Amino acid sequence: MTNARFEIDGGVLTITLDRPERKNPLTFELYAQLRDRFRALGSNADVKSVVLRGAGDNFCSGGDVHEIIGPLTRSSPDDLLRFTQMTGDVVKAMRACPQPIVAAVDGVAAGAGAILAMASDLRFGTERARVAFLFVRVGLAGSDMGACALLPRIVGLGRAAELLYTGRVLPGAQAYEWGFFNQLCAPGVLHERAREFANEIAAGPTLAHAMTKKMLHEEWALPLDDAIDAEARAQARLMESGDFRRAYEAFVEKRSPRFEGN
C-alpha cells in the first residue's frame, strides 16, 4: 500500500498523495515509488507535464512519525545513509525528468512535504497553506534533500536561512510574497488551476520545455559567459526540430501551431 495515485489524462500525469486522514505523509515505500516514477518519466513521451497534489485539505506532512522517524532512531549508520540518499534521489529525479512539475499546495506542506513542493518547477498555493522546513525541530540540519541549495534560489539566502534555522511556518500569503508560490488560489479551485496550467504546458512545445527545464537546472553553477554559450548550443539544437519549422509555417499561414515534441 503506497498511498499514492497516478493518473494520466491528456498528457498530464497527476500524482496524488493519498492518505488524507494523516495529512498525506511519506513512507519508505512511497519515497521509493516517487523516485522510480519520476525517473521513468525520462522515457515516457505520453506525459507532457505533471501535477503533484495531496488528497483532502493538505499537501504532505512529511515523513510519517511512526513509519519513518521511529525506525530511523533504531537504524545503523549505513541504513541511515541509504535512507538519506534515497530521499535525495527523489529530488534528483524530479529535477532530471523533462516534464515541468506543478505542485498544488493546500494546508500542510511540512518537512519532506515542503521539499517536494520546493523541488517542483512551479507552486500554486492557498492562503491557508502552511509551509515549514521542520528538520531543526527534531534535532536535524536544514540541509535535507537539497534544501540548502534549492530554497535560497527560490526565496533568497536570508529568507531561506531564517526558515531552515527556525523551522517556523511560512503562511500561504507570505509564501506568495516571498516567491515560493507562483500563484495564490482559493482552496476550491486550487487543483483545477494547477491542472489548467499543466494542460497549457502539455499543449506547448514539450521538447523546448524540456530544454528550458534542463538549462534552468544546469546553469545554476555556470559563469554567465558559459551559460550564454550553453544556451546558444541548446537553442541551435531546437532550431533543427520539426516543432520550430511547424511553428514558422503556422505563423505564415496565420494559424495556431501544432507542436509534436520533435
C-alpha positions in Angstrom: 0.0 0.0 0.0 1.8 3.1 -1.2 -0.9 5.7 -0.6 -0.5 7.5 -3.9 -2.5 7.6 -7.1 -1.0 8.1 -10.5 -3.4 9.2 -13.3 -2.6 10.2 -16.9 -5.1 12.3 -18.8 -4.4 14.4 -21.9 -0.7 14.3 -21.5 -0.8 15.4 -17.8 0.2 13.0 -15.1 -1.5 13.8 -11.8 0.2 12.3 -8.7 -2.0 12.4 -5.6 -0.5 11.7 -2.2 -3.5 9.8 -0.8 -3.6 9.4 2.9 -5.7 12.4 3.9 -6.6 11.2 7.4 -2.8 11.5 8.2 -2.2 14.6 6.1 -0.6 12.5 3.3 2.7 11.5 5.0 5.6 9.8 3.2 6.7 6.3 4.0 9.8 4.3 3.0 7.8 2.6 0.2 6.3 5.9 -1.1 9.7 7.6 -1.2 11.0 4.8 -3.4 7.9 4.8 -5.6 8.1 8.5 -6.2 11.8 8.2 -7.1 11.1 5.4 -9.5 8.1 7.1 -11.1 9.9 10.4 -11.7 12.9 8.5 -13.1 10.7 6.6 -15.5 9.3 9.9 -16.9 12.5 10.4 -18.8 11.4 7.8 -21.3 7.7 8.4 -21.2 6.7 10.5 -24.2 3.0 10.3 -23.3 3.4 12.5 -20.3 4.0 16.2 -21.1 3.6 17.8 -17.6 2.9 16.7 -14.1 0.6 17.9 -11.3 1.7 16.9 -7.7 -1.0 17.3 -5.1 -2.3 15.9 -1.9 -5.7 14.4 -1.2 -8.1 16.3 1.0 -7.2 19.6 2.6 -3.4 19.1 2.9 -0.4 18.6 0.6 2.0 16.5 2.6 3.0 16.3 6.3 6.5 14.9 5.6 7.9 11.6 6.8 5.5 9.5 8.8 6.4 9.8 12.5 5.6 6.1 13.3 6.6 4.5 10.0 9.8 6.5 9.3 11.0 8.7 12.2 10.7 5.9 14.8 12.5 3.3 12.8 15.3 5.7 11.9 16.2 6.2 15.6 17.0 2.5 15.7 18.8 2.2 12.4 22.5 1.6 11.7 24.7 4.3 10.3 24.8 2.5 6.9 21.0 2.3 6.8 20.6 5.9 7.7 22.9 7.0 4.8 21.0 4.7 2.4 17.8 6.4 3.5 19.0 10.0 3.2 20.5 9.2 -0.2 17.2 7.6 -1.3 15.2 10.7 -0.3 17.7 12.9 -2.1 17.3 10.7 -5.2 13.6 11.7 -5.2 14.6 15.3 -5.7 17.2 14.4 -8.3 14.6 12.5 -10.2 12.1 15.4 -10.1 14.8 17.9 -11.3 16.0 15.5 -14.0 12.7 14.4 -15.5 12.0 16.5 -18.7 8.4 17.3 -17.8 7.6 20.5 -15.8 6.0 19.7 -12.4 3.3 21.9 -10.9 2.7 21.4 -7.2 -0.7 22.3 -5.9 -0.1 23.1 -2.2 -3.0 23.4 0.2 -2.9 23.1 4.0 0.2 21.5 5.5 3.4 21.2 3.5 5.9 20.2 6.1 9.4 18.7 6.3 9.9 16.5 3.3 6.5 17.6 2.0 7.8 21.1 1.8 10.8 19.7 -0.1 8.6 18.0 -2.6 6.9 21.3 -3.3 10.2 23.1 -3.5 11.6 20.6 -5.9 8.7 21.1 -8.3 9.1 23.6 -11.1 6.1 25.8 -10.1 4.0 26.0 -7.0 0.4 27.0 -6.7 -0.8 27.6 -3.2 -3.6 28.8 -1.0 -3.7 31.4 1.8 -4.4 28.6 4.3 -1.3 26.7 3.2 1.4 26.3 5.8 4.9 25.5 4.6 7.5 24.5 7.1 11.0 23.0 6.9 10.8 21.3 10.3 14.1 19.5 10.5 15.6 21.7 13.2 12.6 20.8 15.5 13.8 17.1 15.6 17.5 18.0 16.0 18.4 17.8 12.3 20.0 20.3 10.0 18.2 22.2 7.3 20.4 20.5 4.8 18.0 17.9 3.8 17.2 16.7 0.2 18.9 19.7 -1.3 17.1 22.4 0.7 20.2 24.4 1.3 20.8 24.6 -2.4 17.2 24.9 -3.7 15.5 27.1 -1.2 17.8 30.1 -1.4 17.3 30.2 -5.2 13.6 30.5 -4.7 13.2 32.9 -1.8 16.7 34.3 -1.3 19.6 33.4 1.0 18.5 35.4 4.1 14.9 34.2 4.0 16.0 30.6 3.4 18.3 30.8 6.4 15.5 32.0 8.6 13.2 29.2 7.6 15.8 26.5 7.9 17.3 27.7 11.2 13.9 28.2 12.9 11.6 25.7 11.3 8.9 28.2 11.5 5.7 28.1 9.5 5.6 30.2 6.3 1.9 31.1 5.8 0.4 31.0 2.3 0.2 34.8 1.8 3.8 35.3 2.8 5.0 32.3 0.7 3.5 34.1 -2.3 5.1 37.4 -1.3 8.5 35.7 -1.0 8.2 34.0 -4.3 7.7 30.4 -3.0 4.3 30.3 -4.6 3.8 31.4 -8.2 0.1 31.9 -7.6 -2.4 32.0 -4.7 -5.7 30.3 -5.4 -8.9 29.7 -3.4 -8.8 26.2 -2.0 -11.9 25.1 -4.0 -10.2 25.9 -7.3 -6.5 25.1 -6.5 -6.3 21.8 -8.2 -8.3 23.0 -11.2 -6.0 26.0 -11.6 -2.9 23.7 -11.3 -4.4 21.3 -13.8 -5.2 24.2 -16.3 -1.6 25.4 -16.1 -0.3 21.8 -16.6 -2.6 21.5 -19.6 -1.2 24.7 -21.1 2.3 23.3 -20.7 1.3 20.0 -22.2 -0.2 21.7 -25.3 3.0 23.6 -25.9 6.4 22.7 -27.3 7.4 19.9 -25.0 10.8 19.4 -26.5 11.5 23.1 -25.8 10.0 22.9 -22.3 12.3 20.0 -21.5 15.3 22.1 -22.7 14.2 25.1 -20.6 14.0 22.9 -17.5 17.3 21.3 -18.2 19.1 24.7 -18.7 17.4 26.2 -15.6 18.9 23.3 -13.6 22.3 23.2 -15.2 23.0 26.9 -15.4 22.9 27.5 -11.6 26.6 26.6 -11.3 27.8 28.2 -14.6 29.5 31.5 -15.0 27.5 33.9 -17.2 29.6 33.5 -20.3 29.5 29.7 -20.1 25.7 29.9 -19.6 25.3 32.1 -22.7 27.4 29.6 -24.7 25.4 26.6 -23.3 22.1 28.4 -24.3 23.4 29.1 -27.8 24.1 25.4 -28.3 20.7 24.4 -26.8 18.7 26.8 -28.9 20.6 25.9 -32.1 19.6 22.2 -31.4 16.0 23.2 -31.1 16.1 25.2 -34.3 16.7 21.8 -36.0 13.4 20.5 -34.7 10.2 19.9 -36.5 8.3 22.0 -33.9 10.4 25.0 -34.9 9.6 24.6 -38.6 6.0 23.9 -37.9 5.6 27.0 -35.8 7.1 29.1 -38.6 4.7 27.6 -41.1 1.8 28.1 -38.9 2.8 31.8 -38.4 3.0 32.3 -42.2 -0.4 30.6 -42.7 -2.0 32.6 -39.8 -3.0 29.6 -37.8 -2.1 28.1 -34.4 1.0 25.9 -34.4 0.8 22.2 -33.6 3.6 21.0 -31.5 4.6 17.3 -31.7 7.6 17.2 -29.5 10.1 16.5 -32.2 
